[in-house]
Amino acid sequence: MTTPPVCDYEGSDYQTSFWDEGGRAYEDQAEAIALKRLLPQSGKLLLEIGAGAGRNTPRYQNYERVVLLDYSRTQLQQAQERLGENDRYVYVAADAYKLPFVNGLFDGATMIRTLHHMQDAPAVLRQVRRVLQPASKFILEYASKLNLKAILRYLFRRQDWSPFTPEQVEFVSLNFDFHPKTIRKWLKEEDFKLERQLTVSHFRIDIIKRIFPASFLAWLDSLAQFTGNLWQLTPSVFTLSETLSKTEIAPEGAFFQCPECSHAPLEEKPDMLLCLECDAKYAINKGIYDFREPIK
């Protein structure tokens, strides 16, 4: 199965350089507020797509278990160090275009700061819908091309691409901005009902962040987030959707499926998972299930 290229953070110090020491305390706090507003009060099994080093994972306390999925093993290793190895967390290295889970497994999913790396966003949304049960909640954050900064740059001829057109724009390699109407269209096509939109990071301007404390900006942002259903003019937009049709629910005990041939269940051995259909083998290394490539 051929899939689009993946943005790989293997070996990256993204959590430290971008979040911990990158001057983004305001954005982190604003996103925490948005998540708290959108997360359901309870749930059983949540899929966190693009979990990275687990920055947001502690915010999902309402779910009994969380599956952290990321393409980078080193990011998941950092998440393990942050969260610990226990039954509540499952660490999975895999391609989001080929989710290694059976249909209808999860009753919730999040995808924060991840869709902007996806060349074929509808294909990823289709995979998310496949592994979700009926009436499940899906929180999606995306980078909006229709933000005020992009609009002003376009009007003053500082950028060539238009923020008003529906197509996605790749401003650097494997980094995409999307038009809000296009995201809403894709969600509808993939059997999601959009319930709520929050605009986030209204004050993502360096000079403003240098003048005002992060907590104050996050408080202001929390007030402005409520405009999300009216317009989406911020660089970051959070959406809450629910799955619509009566699709199947995974049988009791079912979990992984082969990302190559879709066979389930997989036979679990101490250090690998084995597909009895196509003979593919996937490593289990220090608590991380690695589905990126079969073992040769």
N, C-alpha and C positions, 0 to 999 in steps of 0.2 A: 504494500500500500504506500504510494508516494504522497507525501504531504509537503506543504510549503516550508520554507526555511524557518528555523527556530532561533530566537534570540537567547543565547546561552550565557548565563551568568556564572558558569563554572570557574572557580578560582577567584571570583570577584569579592572585594570587600565592600560591596554595595551598602550593606546595612550600616557599617561604620562610617564610610566616606560620605554617603548621601544623606543618611538620616541622623546618626548619632553626632557627627561632626560637620554636617553640611548646612547648618543654619535653617533647618526645616521643622523646627519644633512647632511653629504655628500650623503648618500644613498637617502635621501629625495629629495635633489636638483637634483641628477642625474635622478631620476624617473620623476621629474617634466619636465626635458628637454626631456626625451623620450616621455612622454605623449603629450607635445606640438607638437612634430614632427609627431605624429601618428594621433592625433585627426582631424576629418574633420572640414572644415571651418564653417559649420552650421549643425543644426539638430533640431528635434522637441522634441523627448522623449527618454532619455537615461536611461538604466538600469545599475546601479552600483552594481554589485554582490560582497558581502563582503565589504560593504562600511565602516564598523567599525564606528569610531567616526567622520567620514567625513573628514579625512586628505586630500584626493584627490578631494573631491567634488567641492571646489571652482575653480579647474582647468578646469571644464567642462562648462565654460562660453558660449561656442558656441552653447550649447543646450538650448532650451527654458525651458524645465522642466527636472528634474532628479528624478528618483526613487531610493532611498537608500535602499538596501536590505541587511539585516544581520540576523543571527540567534539570536544574543544577543540583548535583549531589552535595557540593560544598555548601550551598545555601541551606539545604536540609540538615546537614551536619551542624551548622550554626544554630538552626532552630532546635535541634536536639539539645545542644548545650544550654540554650535559653530555657527550654520547657521541660527537659528531662525525658527519659524513656519510661513511659508507663502505658497502661492499657487505654487511657483516654485519647492518646494521639497515635495516628498511623502515618508513617512517613513514606511517600511514594514519589520516586523520580520517574517522570513519564512525559510524553508529548501530549499536549492538550488536544491536538487533532486526533489522537488515538487513545482516548481514555480507557484504562485497563480495568473497567468495572462493568458488572452486569447491568442490564437495563433495570431502571426503577429501584435503585439501591438507596439513594439519599432522599431525605426530606427537606434538604436545604443546601444552598451553594452560594459562595461568594467569589467574585472575581474583581479584585481591586488593583489598579495600576498594572494591569496585565494585558487587557484587550488592545492597548495601543502598540503592542509588539506583534499583533496578529495580522498577517497579510490577508488571510481569508477569514475574516471575523464571523461571517455566517456559518462556516463549517465548524468553528469552535462552539458557537451557540447551539448548533444542532447536536453536538456531542454532549453538551451540558444538559440539554433537554432530554436526551436519551437516558441518562443515568438518574434523572429525577423522577420521583413518584408524582402522581396526580395531586394537585393542590399544594405543591411544594413552593417555598419561597426562594427567589433568586435575586441576590443583590449584585448589581453590576455597576462598576465605575468605569467611565471612559473619558478620554481626552477630547474635548470639544474644539472643533475648528472655528466655531462661531463664537469666539470669545472677544471681548472688547479690544484687547491688545491686537489681535489679528485683524479685526475690522479696521482699526485706526491705521495699522501698517499698510493694509491694502489700499485704503482711501488716499493715503499720502504717498503711494507708490513705493513703499519700502519692501514689499514682497510681491511676487508674481502671481501666486495662487489666490483664488477667491475664497473667502470664508463662507460665501453664500451658496455655493454650488453643492450638490448632494454627494459627490464622490469623496472618498477618503484621500488625504494628502500624506505623502511620506516625506517628512521634512528632513530626516536623516535616515540612514539605513535601518529598516525594521522598527521605525518609530512613526506611528500613524496618528493623525487627528481625524475625528469623525464628525459629520454633521448630525445634530440631534434628531432631525427628522428621519435620517437614514437609520440610526440606531433603533428608533421606535418602529420603523418599518421591518427591520430584521427581526426584532423581538416578536412582533405579531406573526410574521411568516413562520417562525420556529415554535409557535404554539405557546407563547407567553402573553399574559395579560398584564400590561403596565399599570401599576397601582399608584406609584408615587415617584416624584423626581425632586432631588435636592441639588441646588447649586452650591459648590464648595470651592474654597480657595479664592474668594473674592479679592483678597488683598495680597496676592502673590506678586508683589513688586518689591524689589530689593530695598529701595529707599524707605518705603513704608515699614518694612520689617526691621530696618535698622533703628527707626525712630520709636516704634511702639513695642511694648512687651508682647511676646507670643500669646500669653493667656488673654490679654485684652483683645488682640486681633481675633483669636478664636471665639471669644464671646460675641464680638461684632458679627463674625461669620455665622455664628449660630442663629442670629436673628435674620440675616439675609438669606439663609438656606431655604426659608419657607417660600421664597419666590420661584422655586424650581419648577413648579407646575405651570407658571405663567410664561417664563422665558428661561433660556439656558445660555447665558452670556459669560460664563466663567470658564476657566481652562479645564476644570474638573466637574463632572456631573455624576451624581449617584442616582441609580434607579432601583426601585423595588418592583419585582414582577412575580406573578404566580403562574404555575403551569396549569393549562386548561383541560385538555381532553383526558378521558379515562384510560390512560395507558397502564401497562402492567406494573406490578410491584414485585421486587425481587423475592424469590423464595427464601424461607428461613435458612440462614447459614450461608447463602450465596454471597459472594463478594467480588473476587477478581475474575476477569476473563482475559483471554489471550488477545493482545492488541494487534496481532498479525492475522489471526483467522477467526477471532471472536468466539472461540470455544470456551465453554465453562462447564464444570469447575476446573481449576488448575490443581494439580497435585503438589502439596507443599512438603518439601524436604528441609532439613536443617539449614541449608545454605542456598536453596534455590526453589523456584516454582517451575513445574513442568507441565506443558500442554500435551495432553495425550492425543490430540488431533493432528497437530503439525510438528510435534516433537521440539518445539521451541522451548528454550530454557532461559529463565530470568533470575538474576542473582538476588540474593538477600544478603546485604553487607552491613553489619553493625546496626541492625534494626531498620535499614532502609530497603524497601522493595524497589528494585531497579528495572524498569520496563523500557528504558531508552533504546536498547538494542539487545537482541537475544545473545546468550552466551554461545560462543562458537566452540 
